[in-house]
Amino acid sequence: MNANSIFPIPALDDNYIWCLHHEGDAVVVDPGDPQPVADALRTWGLRLRGILVTHHHYDHIDGIPGLLAAFPGIAVYGPDDVRAHGVTRTVGEGARIRLDAPPIDMRVMALPGHTRSHIAWCGGGVLFCGDVLFSAGCGRVFEGTMETMAASLDRIAALPPETLVYCAHEYTLDNLGFARWVEPDSPALARREAEAKRLRAAGRPTVPTTLALERETNPFLRTRTPAVKAAAERHAGHPLDTPAAVFAELRQWKDREYD
């Protein structure tokens, strides 16, 4: 599966439902609304063969019942969580799914923090990370600890730099605003913000991104970078001894003063 076989379906306020397709067959990721998916399948002449889910929040699963009504019998793969309504095949860390139509070979990464059962789908050089990692940002910590979320982000950061990151929301410009609070003198951030503004002005999504770009510009993946650590310590008013502590300060800073 390559980038030319994946396209975003905009939904709700700022969600992206990702569609993977090949020769008329399709799988969608995190369908929070059935109608945009149905419209896209009809426009592209695609048959829905399966659904992948990253976590239970309504804007990622509320479209499942409508899609199952239209395409009965398809498998819905997702986390082992009773709140993930509509999931028919639960999966966890290390599980692997292989489909022939469309051809997909992906493994599951357990990435708790945003929710306790959040997973991501990884394979073929792509990552569908739901709400754990965003373009230039990360998800809020709702059900885990800051340390747990930091560990999940570290796992993502260890993937190959060329990995294409398909996150579930169009948050790039907002996230870059906070990133520039943290690293105001970063030329890489200035370049990225200009490019994001150009894309949005043209009505185009700013994702997928690459893990290499995230490592260069996403403060939540840069907690070991001296400039990011120093900014977090200035905000905290005291030294921060670990990358997880730096992450926690950044996340709380954004939660309280930026969002």
Sequence and secondary structure as in RCSB ss.txt:
>XXXX:A:sequence
MNANSIFPIPALDDNYIWCLHHEGDAVVVDPGDPQPVADALRTWGLRLRGILVTHHHYDHIDGIPGLLAAFPGIA
VYGPDDVRAHGVTRTVGEGARIRLDAPPIDMRVMALPGHTRSHIAWCGGGVLFCGDVLFSAGCGRVFEGTMETMA
ASLDRIAALPPETLVYCAHEYTLDNLGFARWVEPDSPALARREAEAKRLRAAGRPTVPTTLALERETNPFLRTRT
PAVKAAAERHAGHPLDTPAAVFAELRQWKDREYD
>XXXX:A:secstr
  GGGEEEEEETTTEEEEEEEETTEEEEE  S HHHHHHHHHHHT EEEEEE     HHHHTTHHHHHHHSTT E
EEEES TTSTT SEEE TT EEEEETTEEEEEEEE  SSSTT EEEEETTEEEEETSEETTEE   SSS HHHHH
HHHHHHHTS TT EEEESB  HHHHHHHHHHHSTT HHHHHHHHHHHHHHHTT     EEHHHHHHH GGG TTS
HHHHHHHHHHHTS   SHHHHHHHHHHHIIIII 
